[in-house]
């Protein structure tokens, strides 16, 4: 019996070991986690503080629009900075800017000088800092982990973002807001200090793009400085990435359009107390965390394309569920489905970009992609705020229909994601 069992185990193929991520990735992960702690506190506190100044859905949506505006104005310059200068210092400076903005808002609050315009200005600074930090973080990951570990690394990064943001930061932000208006701003400004130090402790490999084989044109471009034209040409000549930019722009606009009145949807439609908003969003975060944790395994089992396609249909279902939700529990479940789907999409999509785009071009290419996608989000958010003035639920229905139709039309493109797994020089 024992001999037979041993023989069966010997004949059974060994499951491949999970690729290691390493200590340096741990530093990056921890820096991202603390940065997300500060982000999450602010993400709950700023709109809640805004509701003490106005209940206009369009004004609340304007805060979301301004947060995305830097992706339109600054994403490409941020990418050029990330490809040209020390990425560790860029991450540190970005969080320094955001910490200073939070501190400024806190001072205005305790001195009774706070206004909606000040909130909008600080949100704009948060957005500029985010473009730098997110661009640099995405560009650093391939410098710290092996290519087979990208899906796993991005899963951990996504899980950190969701766990800290949704389960720790947002409940804390809601409770701190209930205790004192300025308290979440003081705590948030302090939380940005830790990722500044951790970013500077990253190894030299994280400072500059990895060296890769270059064409003569690429070498000349690098000799003359970091060229945006080279990145534009790369993206334009890459048919798959070019098409995915269009697809993700439409999908992202649908999501931001739907979520423009989220705070007021919970407060006025589902009767959630202001102090409990953070707890409610923690429930939503359960779905997002689940998506980030299972996405790498789903990709290994079914392939990137299939996982990404089903995730978009799941997002459409969650949006329609929010439109139909008669009470809080149904609304929370629907939002959790949406969060699960979006998080499941983000993991393979992030790894796919890192696998395809040469590291020396990554910051610029990602900046262009974010300009063409996230740069549209301010307009979608404001449009959602206008629609929400008429009906706080209608944005979810419209976004759900757009998401479903777009996914059907682009199904073949999304499924082809599984075929793109290696760096592809197009120049």
Secondary structure as UniProt FT lines:
FT   HELIX           2..11
FT   HELIX           23..51
FT   TURN            52..53
FT   HELIX           57..73
FT   HELIX           75..84
FT   HELIX           87..110
FT   TURN            111..112
FT   HELIX           116..144
FT   HELIX           147..149
FT   HELIX           150..162
FT   HELIX           163..169
FT   HELIX           170..179
FT   TURN            181..182
FT   HELIX           183..200
FT   HELIX           204..206
FT   HELIX           216..223
FT   HELIX           228..237
FT   HELIX           239..259
FT   TURN            260..261
FT   HELIX           262..264
FT   HELIX           265..269
FT   HELIX           274..276
FT   HELIX           277..302
FT   HELIX           304..324
FT   HELIX           328..356
FT   HELIX           359..373
FT   HELIX           374..376
FT   HELIX           377..390
FT   TURN            392..393
FT   HELIX           394..409
FT   HELIX           411..415
FT   HELIX           416..419
//
